[in-house]
Amino acid sequence: MIQIYTTPSCSSCRKAKRWLEEHRLEYVEKNLFHHKITKDDIMLMLKNAENGFDDIISTRSKVFKDKKLDPDSMTVSELGDFIINNPSVLKRPIIIEDEKMQVGYNDEEIRIFVPQRLRDLVMCKDCPDFEKCDYQTQIQKYFDEIRKEEQTQKYKNKSGISSHS
């Protein structure tokens, strides 16, 4: 399951959540101001971070600057405790699923969370014009078709139309 660490005022967080919803990807949101982050959360982030704490901590954050911290002189435990007590130092959003992680919102990179099966389908690899195919257009067509099918099914359900042969 995808986990996304957010804050309410973060526009990148809202974009990421909207993207996940538009692509019908289930996720668990962990609002950093309402959900107390744990050492397990931090360890999950670090497990997926290529550059350790540098990938997840915003050294430009007000708290970080005010405290004049030097992360290189702190132990993993000290930095973890600092994050738990000051979650606003985390970059946002942080999106994690299994071995995949994205920090911040990037509309190209967030595609790693689309299941491979779906990516193969929308890339229309059997298409004679594969080289000209546009991923965004194909994925939009895919979800438009799903929405249309859902609307048709809702109409049939409301009308009492049976699909039995």
Secondary structure, 3 states (H helix, E strand, C coil): CEEEEECCCCHHHHHHHHHHHHCCCCEEEEECCCCCCCHHHHHHHHHHCCCCHHHHECCCCHHHHHHCCCHHHCCHHHHHHHHHHCHHHECCCEEEECCEEEECCCCCHHHHHCCHHHHHHHCCCCCCCHHHCCHHHHHHHHHHHHHHHHHHHHHHHHHCCCCCC
